[in-house]
Amino acid sequence: MKFVRQRVLGRSLSGNAPVALEGRRVFAIGDIHGCDDLLLALLGALAAAAEGDPVPPVLVFLGDYIDRGPRSKEVVSLLVELAGQDDSVRFLGGNHEEAMLGFLADVESGLAWINFGGRATMRSYGVEAPDGEVSLEDWRRVQEAFKAAIPADHLRFFWQLESRLEFGDYLFVHAGVNPDRPLSDQKQRDLRWIREPFLSDRRRLDKVIVHGHTPAAEPFADRRRIGVDTWAYRSGVLTAAELSGGDVRFWQARHVEGEIMTGLFKGG
């Protein structure tokens, strides 16, 4: 598998190519879902790409670090370590983190999370969710065991996740935005959960939206949005968008014949 450079041009409402930060790369990393091996490989590729830059890049993680894949705890441990080292790393919360926190807050209203990928996350923290019909009291005992198994710094990480982040002509969110509302007046529910009408609406927005949440076989970019969820836990491909000057290009880590390869993505 060969990776080569792909240049994707966009234009802002003024007709100029949108820019995130002048003179500084921004990498937006898509949904990880418990795939720490892909994350480590991708971070290595991004670090190598930015080696020699006069200022370090900004890393924006777009959420959904947990669930589905097998090693959610290991992913969060790595992200907590990154958060403690560098203030140029930012973390958005996804709908899966929100669902997990809902389960921790209220078992009865949050039980849907268990079959929403939560079993894999609980297992990664050493707690096995029961199968079949069990009582609410049994689930409360599971909830307490899960709370006790989560390190304090992981809980702080989850509670401190941001909902949105703006750099220049770009707005970074987990899922998307409601195109019927101003970007300054978005609801957190939409920022973390929306698909339609965001994906199919063709109206230009005040900023280019960079998001994950909706998986696709390949990353996507047009004048409205950049989507970087490539279904890592299922496809074995984790993607990051690099915003540098007026260019957008995609970096990937992918499983290929028992190895992980990294490099620039070539579409089609």
Buried (B, 14 or more C-beta within 10 A) or exposed (E): EEBEEBEBEBBBEEEEBBBBBEEBBBBBBBBBBBBBBBBBBBBEBBEEBBEEEEEEBBBBBBBBBBBBBBBBBBBBBBBBEBBEEEEBBBBBBBBBBBBBBBBBEEBEEBBEBBEBBBBBBBBBBEBEBEEEEEEEEEBEEBBEBBEEBBEEEBBEBBEEBBBBBEBBBBBBBBBBBBBEEEBEEBEEEBBBBBEEEBBEBEEEBEBBBBBBBBBEEBBBBEBBBBBBBBBBBEBBBBBBBBBBBBBBBBBBBBBEEEEBBBBBBBEE
